[in-house]
Amino acid sequence: MRFITKFILQIIANIAAIFIAVRYVHGSSFNIDFTGDLMDYLVIGAVLALANIFIRPILKIISAPLIFITLGLFIIVINAVILFAVDWFFEALLITGFMGYFWTTVILAIVNAIIVGSFKKHKKVENE
């Protein structure tokens, strides 16, 4: 049950993050555009959540030495690669430029941390 709740929260967080990124990530050499509707947001959010659950851990294990050498900053590159793969599969989402992927990845990480992190169960400490 907890897995399903976390998965649904990740989908919601991914939808919100893509919406925020489409709205605010624009620059001279990078951009993010979305031409789909609500169903496309839902599908892209679900695919991003599935990729983060199944593909991201494998990529983190493979690139563990690079993550260690860069003190964890290589995780941003891993997230950008996953985002690139999702962008490549869906025509409704178009991200141009490395900085577009970078800022979208940062927004995805922040929104996921806020939404999924706020619903974590905390152990109750009972005073006896």
VMD Tcl script that draws the C-alpha trace (Angstrom):
set ca {
  {0.00 0.00 0.00}
  {2.83 2.37 0.83}
  {4.43 1.73 -2.60}
  {1.22 2.69 -4.40}
  {0.82 5.86 -2.35}
  {4.42 6.89 -3.05}
  {3.98 6.11 -6.74}
  {0.83 8.27 -6.97}
  {2.58 11.09 -5.09}
  {5.51 10.88 -7.51}
  {3.14 11.11 -10.47}
  {1.48 14.19 -8.97}
  {4.87 15.74 -8.18}
  {6.15 15.06 -11.70}
  {3.05 16.61 -13.26}
  {3.43 19.70 -11.08}
  {7.16 19.96 -11.81}
  {6.71 19.65 -15.58}
  {3.98 22.29 -15.43}
  {6.23 24.65 -13.45}
  {9.18 24.01 -15.75}
  {7.10 24.66 -18.88}
  {5.92 27.88 -17.34}
  {9.22 29.26 -16.04}
  {12.22 27.64 -17.80}
  {13.09 29.85 -20.76}
  {16.40 31.22 -21.92}
  {18.23 32.34 -25.02}
  {19.78 28.93 -25.76}
  {17.38 26.60 -23.94}
  {13.66 26.12 -23.65}
  {10.98 23.67 -22.61}
  {7.67 23.44 -24.45}
  {4.62 21.28 -23.86}
  {1.98 20.88 -26.56}
  {-0.15 18.19 -24.95}
  {-3.23 18.14 -22.79}
  {-3.96 16.91 -19.27}
  {-3.76 13.24 -20.31}
  {-0.27 13.82 -21.74}
  {0.79 15.39 -18.43}
  {-0.54 12.31 -16.63}
  {1.23 9.85 -18.93}
  {4.54 11.73 -18.81}
  {4.30 11.99 -15.02}
  {3.67 8.25 -14.75}
  {6.54 7.37 -17.09}
  {8.89 9.65 -15.15}
  {7.80 8.02 -11.90}
  {8.35 4.52 -13.32}
  {11.76 5.53 -14.68}
  {12.74 6.94 -11.29}
  {11.63 3.75 -9.55}
  {13.18 1.16 -11.89}
  {15.86 2.75 -14.13}
  {17.39 5.37 -11.81}
  {18.69 2.85 -9.21}
  {20.40 0.82 -11.95}
  {22.06 3.94 -13.37}
  {23.15 4.98 -9.87}
  {24.79 1.61 -9.26}
  {26.56 1.66 -12.63}
  {27.84 5.21 -12.12}
  {28.62 4.92 -8.40}
  {32.32 5.80 -8.84}
  {31.42 9.01 -10.70}
  {28.84 9.89 -8.08}
  {31.46 9.37 -5.38}
  {34.13 11.41 -7.20}
  {31.77 14.33 -7.86}
  {30.33 14.18 -4.33}
  {26.86 13.38 -5.62}
  {26.60 16.00 -8.35}
  {26.59 13.31 -11.06}
  {23.06 12.40 -9.90}
  {21.91 15.56 -11.71}
  {23.34 14.11 -14.93}
  {21.55 10.80 -14.29}
  {18.27 12.63 -13.78}
  {18.88 14.67 -16.95}
  {19.49 11.45 -18.91}
  {16.21 9.99 -17.66}
  {14.45 13.24 -18.57}
  {16.08 13.15 -22.03}
  {14.76 9.62 -22.56}
  {11.24 10.66 -21.59}
  {11.53 13.74 -23.82}
  {12.65 11.53 -26.70}
  {9.64 9.19 -26.33}
  {6.95 11.88 -26.13}
  {6.35 14.45 -28.84}
  {4.26 16.62 -26.52}
  {7.35 17.46 -24.45}
  {10.20 19.33 -26.11}
  {13.29 20.36 -24.14}
  {16.15 22.11 -25.92}
  {19.64 22.73 -24.60}
  {21.55 21.22 -21.70}
  {20.50 24.06 -19.39}
  {16.87 23.27 -20.17}
  {17.44 19.71 -18.95}
  {19.44 20.97 -15.98}
  {16.81 23.42 -14.73}
  {13.96 21.00 -15.37}
  {15.86 18.34 -13.40}
  {16.40 20.76 -10.52}
  {12.70 21.69 -10.50}
  {11.72 18.00 -10.62}
  {14.00 17.23 -7.67}
  {12.72 20.13 -5.56}
  {9.03 19.47 -6.23}
  {9.44 15.72 -5.64}
  {11.27 16.38 -2.38}
  {8.54 18.74 -1.19}
  {5.51 16.66 -2.19}
  {6.78 13.13 -1.53}
  {8.82 14.19 1.51}
  {5.89 15.92 3.18}
  {3.86 12.70 3.21}
  {6.47 10.45 4.79}
  {5.40 8.67 7.91}
  {7.11 9.77 11.06}
  {7.48 7.36 13.93}
  {5.53 8.41 16.96}
  {7.48 8.49 20.15}
  {5.32 7.61 23.09}
  {6.24 8.81 26.51}
  {5.81 6.12 29.10}
}
mol new
graphics top color blue
foreach p $ca { graphics top sphere $p radius 0.5 }
foreach p [lrange $ca 0 end-1] q [lrange $ca 1 end] { graphics top cylinder $p $q radius 0.2 }
display resetview
